[in-house]
């Protein structure tokens, strides 16, 4: 069985590599890094530190197929933006009620996380800024598409997507959604994001809170 090479020790090292790759795109004084919660926040922290720019969290939740929750039929982002894989929904015969139930459930989780991470603090102002959206990798791209559309609705002037690893086909599709995309590694035998990391532990709410509060 072919296994994807482990390119990074952990998310922090991936962020350091990605920061170097993103630097040419972030020459403006009006740059904000948003790490997709939860795994994108450790990556984003390293990028924000290296580029000397603000860091905040971007809240996005996958919409799982009712009988196979690990399979994404779309995503919902902060601000209410929803992206659906309509072909998948149609092919699996997923009804509107099931989609609405998933959206409601994940929206409630977004609100819980927003309260947990910010403790009442509002999100950073994005109007007129260049926003760098960061995750620990992409697979289907649904969550990142939802994030891009969400920050555009919040007034971002330019949206740059940065990920350490992902399939080349999905990266090409995301370039149409964003103003620029940087993916440090696009293995030809890509199977899953976690295979590119030696340490790919599940990031906790406490870790996200600590990183958002930590001086950079």
N, C-alpha and C positions, 0 to 999 in steps of 0.2 A: 504493500500500500504506500502510495506517495504521500508524504507529509510536508506541509508548508514549513519552510525554514523559519526558525525563531530569530527575528531580527533585533528584538529589543529585550533588555533585561526586565523592564517594567514600564508602567505608563509614564513615570517621571523621565526616564531616559528617552522614551519616545517623544516626549514634549521637547526635550533639549535638541533632538535631531530635527524635529519639525520646526522649531523656532529658527534654526539656521536656514531652512528651506523657505520659510515665510518672510524672512527679513526683507528681501527685495520688494515685496508687495506692500510693506507697511511703513513707508517713509513719511506718511502724513502725521501731523500732530493730533489728529482727531480719530484715533484708533481705539476700539474697545474689543477685548477678547471675551467671548462667551463660550464657556465649556458646557456641552450637553451633559446633563445629569443622568447618571452619576459618573460614569467612566471617563467622560471628557473633561471633568474638572481637574484631576491631577495633571493631565496633559496640558490643559489651558493655563494652569498655574505656572508651569515652567516657561510657556511662551510669553505670558504677561510679564514675568520676571525678566526674561531676556530682552524683551522689546521695551520695557519700562512703560507699560500701558495699563489701564484699569482692567480688572477681571470681574466678571459676574457669571451667574449660572443661567443657562438656557434650559427651560423645562419642556421636555418632549416625552411622550409615552407611545410605545408601540401599541397598535390595536391587533390583538391576537385573534386568530380564527377560533370560533367557539369551541370546537372539538380538538383543536391543536394549537394551544395558546402560544407556542414557540414560533409558529408560522405567522408572519405579519401580513395582515390584509390592508394595512395602512398605518397612520400615526396621527396623533393630535398634539398640538403645541400650545404653549402659553399664548393667551389672547384668543384661543378658540379655533385656530386654524386646523383644518382636518384635510389629510391627504388619504385617498383610498385607491387601492389597486382594483379598479373596477372589473378588469378581466378576471382576476382571481375570485373576487366576490361573486361574479356571475357564474364562473365555471363550477364553483362549489355550492351554488344554490343558497348562498347566505342571504336571508331576508333583511328587509329594512329595520325591523324591530331588533334583530340581533346586532346589527351595526350600531343602531342608536344606543342599545344597552352597553355595548363596548365603549362608545364615545363617552357616555355618562360616567361609567366606572373609572375610566382613565382620567377624565377631567377632574373627578373628585380626588384622585391620587395626585394630580398636578397641584391642586390647591393645598393638599396636605404638605407636599414637599416645599411649596413656596413658603408656607408658614414656618416649616421646620428649618429651612436654610436661611431665610432672611429675618425671621423673628420680628416681623412688622415693618422692616425696612423695604422701601419700594425698589423696583428695578432701576438700573442706571438709565439715564436718558440716552436714547439712540438716534434721535432725529438729527440728520445732517452728518452722522458719523460713519466711518468705515468700520464695519463689524466683521470680526474674524470668528467664524463659527468653528468650534473644534470638538471632535469626538475622538475616542480611542481607536476608531476604525469604522468602516462602513461595510455592510453586507448587501442588503437590498437597496439602501439609500432612502427609504421611506421617511425615517425619522429626520434625516438631514433636509430633505425637501420641505417637510413641514416646518422645520426651524427657519430655513431660508425665507419662506413665504411669511412666516410670523414676524421676523425682524424687518422685513420690507414694509409690512403693514404698520410697524412701529416707527417708520420714518427713516430707517437706515439709508444712507446715500449710496454706499457701496457694500456689497456682501462678498466676503472671501471665505471659502470653505477650506479647512485644513485638517487632514487626517494622516496618521502614520501609515496606515495600510488599508487596502481595499482592492476589489477587482477592477481591472482596467475598464471593462464595459460600463460598470456603474459610474465610475469616475467621469467617463465621457458624457454620460447622461446628465450628471450633476453640473457639468460646465455650462449647460444650457440654462440652468436655474440660477447660477451664481455669476458674479462678475469675474471671478478667478477661482481656480481650484488647485490646491497643492496636496498631492498624495505622495509621501516619501517612498513607499514601497508598493508595487503592484505585481505581486507574484503571479506567474502564469498558472500555477496550481492552487490558487486561492480556494480555501474551503470554509474557513471561519476566522474571525478577527483574533480570537484567543490563541490560535496556533502561531501567531507572530510574536508572542510574548513568553518569556520564561515564567514570569509572575503575572497572572491575570486574575487575581482575587477579586471577589465582588466588592466594589466600593460601597462603604456604608454611609448613612446619613451623617454620622458623626465626623467621618473623614471629609465629607464635602463641607460641612460647617467649619471645620478647623482650617481647611485650605482657603476658604473665602475670607476668613478672619486673619490669616497669617500674613505678616509683612512680607513684601516681595523685594 
